[in-house]
Amino acid sequence: MDHQRTIRKKVTLDGIGLHSGKPVQLTLSPAPADSGIVFRICAPGMSEPLSEPIPAGPESVIDSHYATTLGRGGVRVQTVEHLMAATAALGIDNLDVRLDGTEVPAMDGSAKPFVALLLSAGRVRLNARHRAIEIPYPIRVGGESRWLQIVPADRLRISYTLDNDHPAIGTQALSWTATERSFIEDFAPARTYGFLKDLGAIRKRGLAQGVSLDNTIGVGDGGILNGLRYRDEFVRHKVLDLVGDLALLGRPVLGHVIARNAGHALNFELVVAIQRALGLERRPAAVPVLHPVAADERLATAPAPAAI
């Protein structure tokens, strides 16, 4: 078993919400062991939260269409998946997340800015240990063309196939064994994407108000509108999203996930199916009392990250 970790110091980041289109400031602070990742919504310029904390766990998920949205007590926070993927990849278990809005900022549409922010904060090893989730037998969700399955393995591995009839995407497939360095180099920079033909209808639903070519790969009838970071960036972003949604379990997952054309809704179905299969209790998260990291907790030594 490994030790839990948090960040060493408070850090902030400003951006706009992908769906809300509104400016938002994100503040990350150290949190004590066994508190998990907790979101707190504050008014602009105020440090006190407007309502009760929202734990980053399956019991808080209220919507998983287009993005993963958490909520509690009538307050919600949208688009948590890219930040959650960064925390999972860097092994950060406990974090206080404050927002002066209701959506994690989109930044460039990837997890890269969150990885950079977390690394700039440093990482501290806590005294408490964490236990990985071991998959005892195959668990499957979905149908014939869109599905997810996880089978036993001694570490997290993801094999993903994405099929799309748009010629700019087509069929993309990869298999990845999770490591911190490979996530930073090969997956964190992969951006979210959207189809120009769908944008109007999505915006009529009150979503995608902040979408631009600065934070989304635009796919038009004639092809990609703003270039790619990887030839297969689309499937890489699907893997990124899956890592972020699995992080809602609050513990590292040891298993081989085999995926085909999944999305946030199916990712969440798999999270719930894992919970049920292992009998993990859906308990309300405790509200941690935040305090400085204890003096006897040592700074974690982690592999040197790739340049971001």
C-alpha atoms as one frame of an Amber mdcrd trajectory, in Angstrom:
protein
   0.000   0.000   0.000   1.122   3.536  -0.751   0.617   6.699   1.244  -2.014
   9.307   0.495  -0.866  12.662  -0.827  -1.998  16.260  -1.014  -0.407  19.431
  -2.381   2.184  21.478  -0.494   0.798  24.998  -1.002  -2.243  26.886  -2.253
  -2.358  27.719  -5.963  -4.869  29.539  -8.171  -5.852  29.634 -11.810  -8.299
  31.814 -13.786 -10.313  30.899 -16.860 -13.802  30.591 -18.272 -16.308  27.758
 -18.066 -16.665  25.654 -21.206 -20.433  25.386 -20.779 -21.262  28.453 -18.689
 -19.008  30.818 -20.618 -18.448  32.758 -17.371 -15.123  33.793 -15.800 -14.133
  31.643 -12.847 -11.196  31.416 -10.464 -10.043  28.017  -9.251  -8.129  27.742
  -5.965  -6.529  24.488  -4.845  -5.396  24.052  -1.234  -3.887  21.224   0.825
  -6.344  18.921   2.589  -5.893  16.387   5.401  -5.741  12.626   4.957  -8.965
  10.728   4.283 -10.843  13.897   3.269 -10.736  13.165  -0.461 -11.237  15.822
  -3.106 -13.907  18.323  -2.074 -15.377  21.201  -4.092 -16.569  24.391  -2.397
 -18.467  27.107  -4.272 -17.752  30.672  -3.124 -19.020  34.079  -4.207 -16.512
  36.147  -6.236 -14.062  37.815  -3.870 -15.246  35.796  -0.876 -13.429  32.894
   0.805 -16.386  31.397   2.662 -18.381  28.784   0.709 -21.980  29.559  -0.216
 -23.229  26.106   0.718 -22.135  22.729   2.005 -19.098  21.082   0.372 -19.501
  18.836  -2.653 -17.356  15.685  -2.373 -15.888  14.341  -5.599 -17.565  10.948
  -5.390 -20.214   8.926  -7.208 -22.862   9.966  -4.681 -22.448  13.581  -5.852
 -22.891  13.004  -9.608 -26.093  14.670 -10.827 -25.420  14.794 -14.580 -23.042
  12.976 -16.903 -24.088  14.266 -20.332 -21.450  16.319 -22.194 -19.495  16.686
 -18.912 -19.421  15.273 -15.394 -21.409  17.485 -13.025 -21.424  17.177  -9.249
 -24.029  18.681  -6.953 -25.248  18.900  -3.396 -27.784  21.022  -1.552 -28.938
  22.732  -4.734 -25.405  23.796  -5.722 -23.576  22.239  -8.655 -20.132  22.225
 -10.218 -19.711  21.265 -13.872 -16.880  19.795 -15.918 -14.752  18.319 -13.145
 -13.279  15.502 -15.243 -10.071  17.146 -16.510  -9.029  18.325 -13.053  -9.945
  14.916 -11.610  -7.824  13.179 -14.274  -4.835  15.348 -13.341  -5.200  14.586
  -9.628  -5.496  10.847 -10.292  -2.492  10.762 -12.613  -0.329  12.641 -10.093
  -1.498  10.523  -7.154  -3.145  13.369  -5.254  -5.847  11.926  -3.011  -6.866
  14.908  -0.867  -7.568  18.402  -2.133  -9.691  21.411  -1.252 -11.074  22.935
  -4.468 -12.681  26.377  -4.307 -14.447  28.028  -7.215 -16.059  31.455  -7.466
 -18.398  30.003 -10.068 -20.156  26.743 -10.845 -17.768  25.228 -13.380 -14.109
  24.252 -13.432 -12.420  26.537 -15.994 -11.933  25.009 -19.423  -8.436  26.429
 -20.010  -7.234  24.885 -23.316  -9.740  21.999 -23.184  -7.262  19.483 -21.798
  -5.794  18.399 -18.449  -2.392  19.941 -19.205  -2.972  23.247 -17.323  -4.197
  21.362 -14.240  -1.171  19.067 -14.272   1.086  22.127 -14.445  -0.807  23.839
 -11.609  -0.645  20.791  -9.340   3.048  20.261 -10.015   3.734  23.928  -9.226
   2.029  23.393  -5.848   4.292  20.471  -4.963   3.177  17.209  -3.411   3.269
  16.080   0.197   3.059  12.509   1.436   0.570  12.078   4.283   0.815   9.562
   7.128  -2.352   7.710   6.098  -2.187   4.906   3.580  -4.614   4.288   0.765
  -5.870   1.019  -0.624  -6.259   0.395  -4.313  -9.474  -1.037  -5.726  -8.787
  -4.528  -7.069 -11.250  -5.794  -9.662 -12.228  -9.370  -8.714 -13.981 -10.384
 -11.959 -15.062  -8.839 -15.285 -17.606  -6.017 -15.003 -19.348  -4.700 -18.118
 -21.768  -1.865 -18.904 -23.307  -0.642 -22.144 -24.685  -2.249 -25.294 -23.399
  -3.580 -28.600 -21.758  -0.496 -30.102 -21.016   1.538 -26.959 -19.642  -0.267
 -23.941 -17.039  -0.494 -21.207 -15.604  -3.557 -19.524 -13.039  -3.850 -16.748
 -11.222  -7.093 -15.989  -8.712  -7.984 -13.240  -5.152  -6.676 -13.643  -2.286
  -5.713 -11.362  -2.317  -2.063 -12.509  -4.524   0.325 -14.458  -4.533  -0.306
 -18.172  -6.920   1.142 -20.752  -7.580  -0.204 -24.256  -9.877   2.150 -26.137
 -11.481   2.050 -29.566 -13.281   5.102 -30.936 -15.367   4.834 -34.097 -16.753
   7.910 -35.809 -18.084   8.241 -39.321 -16.517  11.672 -39.798 -13.508  11.190
 -42.110 -11.332  13.421 -39.907 -11.752  10.930 -37.048 -12.610   7.479 -38.393
 -11.471   4.571 -36.222  -8.831   5.296 -33.590  -7.556   2.706 -31.125  -4.828
   2.529 -28.511  -3.790   0.558 -25.451  -2.115   2.287 -22.529  -0.577   1.118
 -19.270  -0.953   4.004 -16.839   2.139   5.804 -15.574   2.499   9.376 -14.399
   5.033  10.341 -17.042   3.104   8.839 -19.949  -0.090  10.592 -18.820   1.737
  13.942 -18.694   3.339  13.459 -22.101   0.752  11.514 -24.073  -2.704  12.215
 -22.645  -2.885  15.366 -20.513  -2.525  17.707 -23.557  -5.333  15.972 -25.521
  -8.224  18.420 -25.911 -11.959  18.022 -25.908 -13.624  18.183 -29.312 -16.921
  19.159 -30.837 -18.734  19.189 -34.154 -19.597  22.557 -35.673 -22.933  21.219
 -36.946 -24.058  20.476 -33.370 -22.961  23.717 -31.731 -26.149  25.705 -32.303
 -28.428  23.037 -30.852 -26.166  22.511 -27.834 -26.044  26.231 -27.116 -29.840
  26.413 -27.224 -29.775  23.991 -24.288 -27.635  26.452 -22.335 -24.401  24.504
 -22.851 -21.143  25.231 -24.700 -21.453  28.974 -24.054 -17.682  29.245 -23.602
 -16.632  26.984 -26.468 -14.038  28.412 -28.843 -11.170  27.175 -30.974  -8.910
  28.091 -28.044 -10.371  25.325 -25.861 -11.940  22.804 -28.241 -10.906  20.900
 -31.347 -13.422  22.123 -33.910 -14.617  19.527 -36.404 -16.313  21.000 -39.459
 -17.702  19.367 -42.574 -14.399  19.929 -44.322 -12.171  18.681 -41.516 -10.371
  19.934 -38.424 -10.622  23.702 -37.946  -7.658  24.306 -35.647  -5.104  21.512
 -35.972  -4.224  18.531 -33.795  -1.639  17.915 -31.081  -1.654  14.170 -31.839
  -2.786  12.287 -34.893  -5.192  10.332 -32.654  -6.004  13.163 -30.229  -9.692
  12.231 -30.160  -9.231   8.790 -28.611  -6.533  10.149 -26.301  -9.029  12.649
 -24.917 -11.528   9.829 -24.397  -8.924   8.049 -22.271  -8.290  11.285 -20.334
 -11.997  11.635 -19.580 -12.211   8.009 -18.474  -9.285   8.467 -16.069 -11.035
  11.520 -14.612 -14.359   9.767 -14.165 -12.775   6.667 -12.591 -11.125   9.030
 -10.098 -14.588   9.571  -8.583 -14.064   6.223  -6.839 -11.563   7.998  -4.607
  -8.990   5.212  -4.770  -6.599   3.947  -7.457  -8.172   1.287  -9.664  -6.246
  -1.854 -10.584  -7.860  -3.303 -13.684  -7.802  -3.404 -17.469 -10.552  -1.222
 -18.931 -11.599  -2.143 -22.463 -13.737   0.583 -24.010 -15.617   1.228 -27.222
 -17.288   4.560 -28.010 -18.049   5.361 -24.395 -18.656   8.782 -22.846 -19.230
  10.331 -19.445 -22.592   8.624 -18.933 -21.152   5.152 -19.569 -18.047   5.996
 -17.544 -20.298   6.782 -14.605 -22.248   3.551 -15.132 -18.968   1.666 -14.840
 -18.035   3.555 -11.667 -21.359   2.609 -10.079 -21.062  -1.001 -11.284 -17.607
  -1.266  -9.674 -19.008   0.112  -6.435 -21.826  -2.409  -6.416 -19.606  -5.344
  -7.352 -17.185  -4.618  -4.530 -19.828  -3.625  -2.006 -18.285  -0.205  -1.532
 -20.464   1.867   0.718 -22.096   4.970  -0.729 -21.555   7.017   2.406 -21.988
  10.784   2.610 -18.540  12.320   2.636 -17.400  13.836   5.904 -16.727  17.545
   5.890 -13.036  17.837   6.713 -11.674  20.521   8.994  -8.875  22.039   6.966
  -5.543  22.541   8.645  -1.917  23.006   7.567  -0.053  19.860   6.605   1.601
  18.389   9.688   5.304  19.017  10.100   6.124  15.311  10.148   4.574  14.690
   6.738   7.304  14.457   4.132   7.436  15.939   0.672   6.839  13.211  -1.847
   9.607  12.371  -4.263   8.061  11.846  -7.667   9.535  11.153 -11.092  10.585
  14.297 -12.910   7.697  15.360 -15.155   8.022  15.981 -18.825   8.141  19.598
 -19.934   4.676  21.086 -20.132
